Amino acid sequence: MNDIDKVREYFPHVKEKIFLNHAGVSPLCTPVLNAIKEFLECRTLSKGDFNPESAKKFFAHLINAEPEEIALVPNTSTGLNVVANMLSYPRGCNIVTADLEFPSVVYPWLRIRINLNLEIRYVKNVMGKLRIEDFEKAVDDNTVAVVISHVEYGNGFRNNLEEIGEIAHDHGAFLIVDACQSAGAVKIDVKRQNIDFLATSCYKWLLGPCGAGFLYIKKDLIKEHCPTFVGWASVKREIFETADLWNNTELTLSETASRFEIGTPSCLSYVGASSALKMILEYGVDRIEDRIGELIDYLIGRLEEEGFDLQTPKDPSNRSGIINFKISDPIKKVEELREKGVIVSARMNGIRVSPHFYNTKEEIEEFIERLKKM
Ligand SMILES: Cc1ncc(COP(=O)(O)O)c(C=O)c1O
């Protein structure tokens, strides 16, 4: 049995379905299910608890950060709102983003623009690509931040964060990244990639449950920013190491990224997310990325052989786990495929296919065969 066959044993759905929609909500695997069951049993019998702080070391490891630079947030959208609301917006400033962005990447700044005179500049894609020269033109000394997804949700275009970060930093701006479509599928190194803030959820490529996510804040930036919302989780934890009434007269914010947390997180979700992260880190994100790359190469080759038009740029340096191709009536076709046990999604007037490392070429072939019959 090869190692992919072994991994597939953790995913019981593969016996019934061909799931190629990890850019949506991923199925849970048995290690996650078992960890959650065990947690629920312990809680039911009052036999101990889970400390969600322990999940931070996995998140930190995943992106080459320190656990102190991680705040627990329930999802990407919350993380991006936290960042948008901690920054300052001097008169005449701007935010640079892109026309391919997922709404949650831009909405927090559209909201800020209701009260402040803030310009939002959209870099326009050219044939599905976001070009570095267009970021160079859009960013200037009045740019507060470039806010961008690592991987774009519709066509899977992978942005070169290192270069975009360099452009932002040359102008004194921050690089804020939505990693929802990359974390778990593509390597992330916040230091090498010049990332100042990064938010993600765990229910896509990280194979965890909904309700668990994290926000990375670069160490130097933590203490110079103040949270918009605060609660017991935002302050130095020593305050609670007393049998007396806890101090409610002073707000002594934590010096770690915890200052951006508010209250009790969903332990259940972080139990599951930790278990999934353990599996992903043990297998290795490098190997996962390579494996997804092989499947994507195969998928591109087969789609082109069958005459489909790709909406995903083909340059390997901009590839991710997502491929999109044009098709007529995509919503109906996706529904028909679902009825036949093949799960993909409809985006950008095409079909979005997003295999993970445990998928196989045989599954992709089966998807192509079903597509040809439509
Ligand atoms: C790029 C990107 N960001 C964020 C999200 C979802 O955000 P949240 O996890 O906050 O629901 C998605 C979901 O498809 C996405 O593709």
The ligand as an SDF file (V2000), in Angstrom:
LIG
                    3D

 16 16  0  0  0  0  0  0  0  0999 V2000
  -10.3420   33.7320   -0.4790 C   0  0  0  0  0  0  0  0  0  0  0  0
  -11.4120   33.4220    0.4990 C   0  0  0  0  0  0  0  0  0  0  0  0
  -11.4430   34.0830    1.6780 N   0  0  0  0  0  0  0  0  0  0  0  0
  -12.3810   33.8290    2.6040 C   0  0  0  0  0  0  0  0  0  0  0  0
  -13.3420   32.8690    2.3830 C   0  0  0  0  0  0  0  0  0  0  0  0
  -14.3890   32.5510    3.4000 C   0  0  0  0  0  0  0  0  0  0  0  0
  -14.3050   33.3270    4.5020 O   0  0  0  0  0  0  0  0  0  0  0  0
  -14.8220   32.7880    5.9220 P   0  0  0  0  0  0  0  0  0  0  0  0
  -13.9530   31.6140    6.2430 O   0  0  0  0  0  0  0  0  0  0  0  0
  -14.6340   33.9440    6.7820 O   0  0  0  0  0  0  0  0  0  0  0  0
  -16.2430   32.3740    5.7570 O   0  0  0  0  0  0  0  0  0  0  0  0
  -13.3720   32.1920    1.1820 C   0  0  0  0  0  0  0  0  0  0  0  0
  -14.4430   31.1970    0.9270 C   0  0  0  0  0  0  0  0  0  0  0  0
  -14.6430   30.6910   -0.1180 O   0  0  0  0  0  0  0  0  0  0  0  0
  -12.3840   32.4530    0.2300 C   0  0  0  0  0  0  0  0  0  0  0  0
  -12.3620   31.7950   -0.9250 O   0  0  0  0  0  0  0  0  0  0  0  0
  1  2  1  0
  2  3  1  0
  2 15  2  0
  3  4  2  0
  4  5  1  0
  5  6  1  0
  5 12  2  0
  6  7  1  0
  7  8  1  0
  8  9  2  0
  8 10  1  0
  8 11  1  0
 12 13  1  0
 12 15  1  0
 13 14  2  0
 15 16  1  0
M  END
$$$$
